[in-house]
Structures are given as C-alpha cells and as structure tokens.
Amino acid sequence: MRVAAVNAAAATEGIGPGQSVSDARALYPGLKVHPADPAADAKGLAGLAEWCERYSPWAAADGEDGVRIDITGSAHLFGGEAALVDDLAGRLRRMGLSARIAIADSPGAAWAWSHYGKLGEVGADGILAPGTAAAALGALPIAALRLTAEPVDGLRRLGLYRIGDLYRMPRAPLAARFGGQVAWRLDQALGREEEPISPPRPVPAFQVSLRWAEAIGERDAITAATKTLLARLGRLLEEAHQGARRLELALHRVDGSVARVAIGTARAARDPRHLMRLFGDRLDTVDPGFGIEAMILSARATDRLDAGQLALGSGTAATERDAVGRLVDRLQNRLGRRNVVALDPVDSHIPERAVRFVAAGAVMPTVEGGFSANQPRPIRILPSPEPIEAMAPVPDDPPVWFRWRRLAHRIVRAEGPERIAPEWWRHLSESAAPRVRDYYRLEDEGGRRFWVYRDGLYQAGNTDDAPVWYMHGVFS
C-alpha cells in the first residue's frame, strides 16, 4: 500500500504521497492511516465546486484536489479580491478544510502560484497583480507548469530548473525534443493561450443573489428573501425583454451543502407574484440545516417576452391565455411536469399516430391546420386497439352485434365506413404489410357509442387472411 495524501503534520515528518505505508511508519511510528476512497473524494470535490458558485457561476473542479473559479466581474461584490480570498479562506477553515488560494490573470498562473508560490497568512499574498505573472512565476520550478514527469526530468537534465529559464528559449528546439506540451503550458500560464473553464452545468444568463453576515433559518425570512430575489430578477428580465421558463433557487447552508429548488413555467413569465406562488409550496420542503448564509436565484432557461398592454374591463383572449398558463404552471410544479400534458397533432392519418403527448404549454412545432374536424373522433381512444367478436349481415357492412370485454352489444345505428389506407413507407422492411382499415361509428341499444374498425377486406375464397374487428375508442 502507498500513501495517497498527507496532512500538514505528516508532511513535516517527511512523509509524502507515493511513499509506501511501511516506509512512512518507519519515519513516524505513530502515523494514523485511513483507507483512500477516490470516488468519495471526487464527489466531495464536485460538491465543493458547486458550493463555490456563491462567488461566481463559472466554477468547476480542477484535477483531483482543486477548484477553479473565474471571478471576472464579481470580485467587487465581496469588497475586492483580497476580501474575497479572506472570505473564502475563512469559510473553508470553518468547514474544516485547509486551502491555498491564488488569484492571477490566467488559470495556469493561479494554479502555479497556489501550488508553488510563497503564500502567507494574509489573503493578499496569493494575489498576483495584473501584468506581474511572468515575473512572479519566473522563480517557480518547472513542475509549476503542470507538465508530466517526462518533460520535467528532461528539462532538468538540460539545466533548466525554473520557469524563467524558458522565457528566452527558442520554441523550435523545445518542440522538437519535448513536443508541444512545454510551449503550450507556458503560454497558458502567461495568458497567451486561452484556457476556458467548463462548469458542470450551463451558466445562467440572468442571476441575482443575497448574502448575510448571520445565517437565516426561519421560514418567513427565507420567503421574504425569495420575494426580493424574484423582484430583482424580474427587473433584469424586463430590461432584456425576456421571460423565465425555468428558475432555480440555490440555498447555501453554513455547513457547505447546497439545497436547490427549481420551478418551470408553461410560458415565459417574470411576474414576481406568480413566480412566488410557484416557489411557495417548494420552499416548505427546504431544510435550512444550521442556517442559510446565501441564496442565489438563476434563470436557467428564458424566452423572448415583450411588454404588453394590460387588460381593461372584461377578459380578452390574451388574458385568458395568461390565466391558463398560470394554472398550468401551478399544476406542473405541484404534480410534476410529466403529469400535466397536452395533445399535439402529428402529421399522420393513422389514429394512434396522429397525436403525441407533450408537456402542457411546451413550445413545439404543430402540424399545418391542426386537427381536422371533417371526420369525428371519439373522446377517448384506447392505448392500443382491442380485438372484438363482431357479426355483420353482409361482409362489407357495419356489424349488427359485437362482444367486447365479455359484454354483448346490439347495434341500432351505424355510420361509415371511413377508409384509412396504411402508410406503406413505414413498413417497407416488414415481411407482412399492414392492411386497409374501415372505421364505423356505432350506437347500441343503451345509447353508448363506439368507434370500431375492420382490419382488412373480405376476399372470396381467402379464409387464411380473413378480416379482424377491433375496438379503438368510445364517444361517450
């Protein structure tokens, strides 16, 4: 077994990653060893990166032991870069985590300074002022460029130990001997090569936040904070002529965990009162833990929403659509988006293929002209046609009697047939082609109305391929 990681006390005893456990105990007999759990470490690091979204939405895990945050444009929200570093270090310390924090012009420079720079107890020691990265990194070892072991050893054999030794080296000999890795990593550290951060989730276009010096935990305080965030976000959306389709509220607890509450809307919306009603039921399920120290509201999906005239007097079509949209929003957020659906027409004349279920209010392309009223359709269509026993006086006539689900029905009225031919292009690869359907609307003695069809046509002398009757729907 080998050592995977050490704390500061073990490092002072000369113990480091890669050593065998027996060698480590020879250096310090009282060494305490715990089994490594890489999966749990990766999960914990991902959770820490998620927690760091309080400082910027551009946060992601970096390697096996780091988090990278792009604080461009957000440092002033915390009183400047030095105050941000102190705030971050203090919160991590209270969570029982030690960290080396650095701020620089490029991710590569920040990584090099945080791993190899001389960082003191003051947060400002980890900040490289703009334009000073080259001078500061020049004295650091080659390994600070995040190179693999092979080029680091090769450069040392050439007498190149510091990053500054590479500044005046011609690129062509380096590339010929070590490939493009050395020049590429050097350019990343000096900000000449872009190194974008890839957050695990898409960065929202609109986001507002609230932070407190003292954590909150009461339901009324959380509700009031949510209303404030919705009002701020509504103003941002209005200025951009946008409306929210999906909102996410992140509640950062003092223990470093994050609770998330998400809502969706059928149509673009930014009315704080309507959105607060959607959040109301969800906030009851939030466990504040030991307290909530920050809340971040993000618009994860938006649509164009221009300003409109408010209704004057009686309701109009527009206000009715808004009312229906608000009702759909409340039902979907209470029952689940998949449980509140609508029918959307599909370009097919086969009944079971003519519609599809979509989330109510979802934006989708519809068939030109929508549903056709030329041929009446039943209120309820069965999920799949069910076979029935039927009797007709003449082969091509509608049935005068049929049995369905063990009950016999005597027909007093019949309409049809409506002939529907199969979609031959869907079955080119099938050995048996589908048959023609003749649909009939039937009414029995009790006034019940049914939609049945005959699959196939009668052909004299052909008993092997006889038609079969099916029940496909009911009208009432």
ZAMARGU-4260 file (C-alpha; in steps of 0.2 Angstrom, whole numbers, plus 5000, padded with zeros to 4 digits):
<rodrens>
0) 5000/5000/5000 | 5006/5018/4996 | 5002/5035/5003 | 4989/5044/4993 | 4988/5060/5003
5) 4995/5068/5019 | 4991/5082/5031 | 5002/5096/5036 | 5009/5087/5051 | 5013/5071/5041
10) 5022/5082/5028 | 5033/5090/5042 | 5039/5072/5046 | 5045/5069/5028 | 5030/5059/5023
15) 5023/5062/5006 | 5011/5054/4993 | 5019/5039/4984 | 5028/5033/4998 | 5024/5015/5004
20) 5015/5014/5021 | 5029/5004/5029 | 5042/5017/5024 | 5030/5031/5031 | 5028/5022/5048
25) 5047/5020/5049 | 5048/5039/5048 | 5034/5041/5061 | 5029/5026/5070 | 5013/5034/5077
30) 5006/5038/5059 | 4987/5036/5058 | 4982/5028/5041 | 4964/5029/5034 | 4959/5019/5018
35) 4958/5031/5002 | 4941/5032/4994 | 4944/5041/4977 | 4925/5040/4972 | 4920/5049/4988
40) 4934/5062/4986 | 4928/5066/4968 | 4910/5068/4974 | 4916/5079/4989 | 4926/5090/4977
45) 4911/5091/4965 | 4901/5097/4980 | 4914/5110/4985 | 4914/5116/4967 | 4896/5118/4967
50) 4897/5127/4984 | 4909/5139/4976 | 4896/5145/4964 | 4892/5158/4978 | 4907/5168/4971
55) 4904/5165/4953 | 4894/5153/4942 | 4910/5149/4932 | 4916/5136/4945 | 4922/5119/4942
60) 4933/5105/4949 | 4951/5106/4944 | 4960/5090/4944 | 4959/5079/4960 | 4962/5092/4973
65) 4957/5109/4967 | 4943/5121/4961 | 4945/5134/4948 | 4934/5150/4949 | 4933/5164/4936
70) 4929/5179/4947 | 4930/5191/4932 | 4917/5205/4936 | 4911/5198/4953 | 4926/5202/4965
75) 4918/5219/4969 | 4903/5211/4976 | 4914/5204/4990 | 4924/5220/4993 | 4938/5217/4981
80) 4950/5202/4978 | 4958/5202/4994 | 4942/5202/5004 | 4935/5188/4993 | 4951/5177/4997
85) 4949/5181/5015 | 4930/5177/5015 | 4933/5160/5005 | 4948/5155/5016 | 4938/5159/5032
90) 4923/5149/5027 | 4934/5134/5021 | 4943/5135/5038 | 4926/5134/5047 | 4921/5119/5037
95) 4937/5110/5042 | 4946/5112/5026 | 4963/5120/5023 | 4967/5128/5006 | 4980/5138/4996
100) 4971/5151/4986 | 4978/5162/4972 | 4971/5175/4960 | 4980/5178/4944 | 4977/5184/4926
105) 4976/5166/4919 | 4971/5149/4927 | 4988/5142/4923 | 4997/5156/4933 | 4984/5155/4948
110) 4987/5136/4948 | 5006/5138/4948 | 5006/5151/4962 | 4993/5142/4973 | 5004/5126/4972
115) 5022/5133/4972 | 5021/5151/4977 | 5026/5158/4994 | 5009/5161/5002 | 5007/5169/5019
120) 4993/5171/5031 | 4986/5186/5023 | 4975/5184/5008 | 4984/5197/4998 | 4999/5186/4997
125) 4990/5175/4985 | 4985/5189/4973 | 4996/5192/4958 | 4993/5210/4952 | 4988/5212/4933
130) 5004/5210/4922 | 5015/5203/4936 | 5013/5184/4932 | 5028/5182/4921 | 5040/5190/4935
135) 5031/5180/4949 | 5032/5163/4940 | 5049/5165/4934 | 5057/5159/4950 | 5045/5144/4952
140) 5051/5127/4947 | 5047/5119/4930 | 5034/5107/4938 | 5023/5123/4941 | 5018/5122/4923
145) 5008/5107/4925 | 5019/5096/4915 | 5020/5077/4915 | 5036/5069/4923 | 5045/5066/4907
150) 5047/5084/4901 | 5051/5090/4918 | 5065/5077/4920 | 5071/5081/4903 | 5072/5100/4906
155) 5081/5097/4922 | 5095/5087/4913 | 5097/5102/4902 | 5100/5113/4917 | 5083/5121/4916
160) 5075/5121/4933 | 5065/5137/4934 | 5050/5143/4923 | 5060/5159/4920 | 5074/5149/4911
165) 5061/5145/4897 | 5057/5163/4893 | 5072/5166/4881 | 5072/5148/4875 | 5068/5147/4856
170) 5052/5137/4854 | 5058/5126/4839 | 5071/5116/4849 | 5059/5113/4864 | 5045/5107/4852
175) 5057/5095/4843 | 5063/5087/4859 | 5048/5088/4870 | 5033/5090/4859 | 5021/5105/4860
180) 5017/5102/4879 | 5030/5113/4886 | 5026/5128/4875 | 5008/5126/4877 | 5008/5125/4896
185) 5020/5140/4896 | 5008/5150/4885 | 4993/5145/4896 | 5002/5151/4912 | 5007/5168/4904
190) 4989/5171/4897 | 4994/5169/4879 | 4983/5153/4877 | 4965/5153/4881 | 4960/5140/4895
195) 4941/5141/4897 | 4933/5135/4912 | 4919/5121/4909 | 4907/5122/4923 | 4897/5105/4926
200) 4881/5115/4922 | 4877/5128/4909 | 4880/5146/4916 | 4863/5155/4918 | 4861/5171/4908
205) 4852/5180/4922 | 4857/5178/4941 | 4854/5188/4957 | 4860/5184/4975 | 4858/5189/4993
210) 4871/5186/5007 | 4870/5188/5025 | 4884/5190/5039 | 4872/5180/5051 | 4864/5164/5044
215) 4845/5164/5042 | 4834/5149/5045 | 4816/5154/5048 | 4803/5151/5035 | 4797/5169/5035
220) 4815/5175/5032 | 4818/5163/5018 | 4801/5168/5010 | 4805/5186/5011 | 4822/5184/5003
225) 4814/5174/4989 | 4802/5188/4985 | 4817/5201/4985 | 4827/5190/4973 | 4812/5187/4961
230) 4809/5206/4961 | 4827/5209/4956 | 4827/5196/4943 | 4811/5202/4936 | 4819/5219/4933
235) 4834/5211/4924 | 4822/5201/4913 | 4811/5216/4909 | 4826/5226/4904 | 4832/5212/4892
240) 4814/5209/4886 | 4815/5191/4892 | 4804/5180/4902 | 4809/5165/4913 | 4804/5147/4908
245) 4815/5138/4921 | 4821/5146/4938 | 4832/5138/4951 | 4835/5144/4969 | 4851/5139/4977
250) 4851/5140/4996 | 4869/5139/5003 | 4870/5132/5021 | 4883/5136/5033 | 4890/5118/5033
255) 4894/5120/5014 | 4880/5110/5007 | 4868/5117/4994 | 4849/5115/4993 | 4841/5118/4976
260) 4823/5122/4972 | 4818/5123/4954 | 4802/5128/4945 | 4796/5128/4927 | 4783/5139/4918
265) 4772/5134/4903 | 4775/5151/4895 | 4788/5164/4898 | 4785/5174/4914 | 4793/5187/4925
270) 4779/5192/4937 | 4786/5190/4954 | 4769/5187/4962 | 4765/5172/4950 | 4783/5165/4952
275) 4782/5167/4971 | 4766/5156/4971 | 4776/5143/4962 | 4790/5143/4974 | 4779/5144/4989
280) 4775/5125/4990 | 4793/5120/4986 | 4800/5131/5000 | 4791/5121/5013 | 4802/5106/5009
285) 4818/5115/5011 | 4829/5110/5026 | 4839/5125/5032 | 4850/5115/5042 | 4861/5125/5054
290) 4856/5141/5044 | 4857/5148/5026 | 4871/5161/5023 | 4867/5165/5004 | 4853/5162/4991
295) 4856/5163/4973 | 4842/5164/4960 | 4846/5159/4942 | 4835/5159/4926 | 4841/5143/4918
300) 4830/5145/4903 | 4822/5161/4896 | 4811/5166/4881 | 4808/5182/4872 | 4794/5192/4882
305) 4790/5209/4876 | 4779/5221/4886 | 4761/5220/4883 | 4745/5230/4887 | 4736/5226/4902
310) 4718/5221/4900 | 4705/5234/4903 | 4687/5229/4908 | 4682/5211/4903 | 4694/5197/4900
315) 4702/5195/4882 | 4709/5181/4873 | 4727/5186/4879 | 4722/5187/4897 | 4713/5170/4896
320) 4729/5163/4889 | 4739/5170/4903 | 4727/5163/4916 | 4728/5146/4908 | 4747/5147/4908
325) 4747/5152/4927 | 4736/5137/4930 | 4747/5125/4920 | 4762/5132/4930 | 4754/5128/4947
330) 4749/5111/4942 | 4765/5106/4934 | 4775/5112/4949 | 4764/5103/4961 | 4761/5087/4951
335) 4776/5086/4940 | 4779/5092/4923 | 4776/5074/4915 | 4759/5073/4924 | 4752/5088/4916
340) 4751/5086/4897 | 4743/5091/4881 | 4740/5083/4864 | 4749/5089/4849 | 4744/5084/4832
345) 4756/5074/4822 | 4757/5073/4803 | 4749/5055/4801 | 4732/5049/4797 | 4733/5033/4807
350) 4723/5037/4823 | 4736/5031/4836 | 4750/5040/4827 | 4740/5056/4824 | 4744/5064/4841
355) 4758/5064/4854 | 4758/5069/4872 | 4769/5085/4876 | 4771/5095/4892 | 4757/5107/4893
360) 4762/5124/4887 | 4778/5117/4879 | 4784/5126/4863 | 4783/5114/4849 | 4780/5114/4830
365) 4762/5109/4826 | 4755/5102/4810 | 4748/5114/4797 | 4730/5117/4801 | 4730/5106/4817
370) 4716/5093/4820 | 4704/5090/4806 | 4685/5091/4810 | 4679/5083/4794 | 4679/5066/4802
375) 4673/5065/4820 | 4685/5057/4833 | 4680/5049/4849 | 4683/5057/4866 | 4693/5043/4872
380) 4705/5032/4861 | 4712/5016/4868 | 4730/5015/4870 | 4730/5001/4858 | 4715/4993/4848
385) 4707/4978/4857 | 4700/4963/4847 | 4681/4961/4847 | 4669/4947/4841 | 4658/4955/4828
390) 4644/4949/4816 | 4639/4958/4800 | 4625/4953/4788 | 4635/4957/4773 | 4654/4956/4773
395) 4657/4975/4769 | 4643/4981/4780 | 4645/4988/4798 | 4642/4975/4812 | 4624/4972/4819
400) 4631/4964/4835 | 4648/4963/4844 | 4656/4957/4860 | 4669/4967/4869 | 4676/4964/4886
405) 4664/4949/4889 | 4649/4961/4886 | 4637/4959/4871 | 4631/4975/4862 | 4617/4975/4849
410) 4619/4990/4837 | 4604/5001/4832 | 4613/5014/4822 | 4629/5014/4812 | 4639/5027/4802
415) 4653/5024/4790 | 4664/5017/4783 | 4679/5029/4784 | 4693/5020/4775 | 4711/5023/4781
420) 4725/5016/4770 | 4741/5010/4778 | 4757/5021/4777 | 4766/5010/4766 | 4783/5019/4768
425) 4784/5015/4786 | 4783/4996/4783 | 4795/4993/4768 | 4806/4982/4779 | 4792/4972/4786
430) 4788/4955/4779 | 4769/4957/4781 | 4762/4974/4775 | 4748/4982/4785 | 4730/4981/4779
435) 4717/4993/4775 | 4705/4999/4789 | 4687/5003/4788 | 4681/5013/4803 | 4662/5014/4809
440) 4653/5024/4822 | 4641/5013/4831 | 4627/5016/4844 | 4620/5001/4854 | 4603/5000/4862
445) 4609/5008/4878 | 4614/5024/4868 | 4633/5020/4870 | 4643/5025/4855 | 4659/5016/4850
450) 4672/5018/4836 | 4677/5001/4829 | 4686/4996/4813 | 4688/4981/4802 | 4706/4977/4798
455) 4707/4970/4781 | 4695/4967/4767 | 4684/4951/4763 | 4690/4941/4748 | 4681/4927/4741
460) 4689/4910/4744 | 4703/4918/4755 | 4700/4911/4773 | 4718/4912/4779 | 4718/4931/4778
465) 4701/4935/4785 | 4697/4952/4792 | 4698/4955/4811 | 4687/4968/4820 | 4694/4980/4833
470) 4688/4992/4846 | 4698/5008/4845 | 4688/5021/4855 | 4672/5027/4864 | 4662/5043/4861
475) 4654/5044/4877
</rodrens>
